[in-house]
């Protein structure tokens, strides 16, 4: 998909990685990142991540539960981190490919649509 938007991605469904599938190349990743501007490429270039500072511990756990529901529906599961009782970080990557696929950006766009109460 050339120059996808967040809306385009959120309408899509994650698809299983079939044999022979390859991770996105650097240009494709750069194009997809434009659609999810709050997400950053990790230093190794193989994952995307986003961080939030939520209201409190229970808010973080509730956010994770809602993300989990989407992840299960999409059959694509992020790495979830909660540190310091309200610092949430989510990392996405396609484990089977050892890098990024369109699925990561689909899930990122759907996570971005979830409301979450942030700390003032």
N, C-alpha and C positions, 0 to 999 in steps of 0.2 A: 504494500500500500504506500503510494508516494504521498508525502506530506499529510499524514493523518491528523485529524483534530481530536481533542479529548472526547467530543461527542461521538465522532466516528468510532473511536476505540471502545467507548462504553456500550455501544450497541452490539458489539461483536462478542462472540463466545470464544473462550480458550479452546484450542484443539490439541489432541494428544500429539506428542512428538513422535513421528514415525521414523523408522530406520532410514538413515541417510540424510536426515534433517541436519541443517547446520545453523550455528549461532549467527545472529546478525553481524554484519561487518560494521566498522567504525562509522561510515557515512550513514548507514541505515539507523544505527543507534542515535546519531546526532539528529536525524530527521524525526525519529519518534520522541526524543527528549523535548522537542519543541512543543509537542502536544501535552506534555505533563511537566510544566515548568518548575514545579516545586520539588521535583525529584532530581537527584544528582547522581552522576556516574561515580562509582567507587574508584579508588586509586588504581586498582588492578584492571579497571575497564570491563569487568565481567558481571557487575551487579549494578542495580540502581537502588538508591535509598532515599528515604524522607524521614525527617524528624519533626516531632511536635512536643510542646510542653503543655500537657493537659492539666485541667483543674486540680485533680487529685488522683490518688491510687485507684479508687473505684471507677473513676471516669476512664482511666487507661484500660482497666480490665473490661469494662463495657465496650469500649472501642474495639478491643481485641476480639470479643465475642461476635461483634457485628462483621468484622473483617473475616473471621473464621467462617461465618455462614456463607459469605460470598466466595471465599476460597474453596469451600467444599462444593458449592454449586458449580464452580468453574473447574474443579479438580486441578487446581494450581495453587500451591501453598507457599506463602511467604515465610521468611524468618522474622519473628516478632521479638522485640526487645523492650523491656520496661525496667528502667534503672532510676535510682533516686526517687522512687515512688510516683513520679509523674513525667519522666522523660521517656517518650515513646519513640522508637526508631523501627522502621520496617525496611527490610531488604528483600528485593525481588531478583530472581535469576532462575534460569531453567536448568535445574540440576542435571537432567539427562544430556544436555548439550554443553555443560560447563561454561555457559555464557548466557547471553540475552536472546530472547525470542519475542515475537509479537505478543505472546501470552503475558509477558511481564508488563508490557505497556497497557494491555487491556485491563489487567488486574489493577495496576496503578491508577488508571482513570476511574475505575469503579470505586476504589478506596477514596479517591479525592472527592467523590460525590457524597460520602458519608459525613454528616455533621458531627462535630466533636467540640465539647466545651474546653476552651483553652484557658490557661492562666492569664490574668490581666497583666 
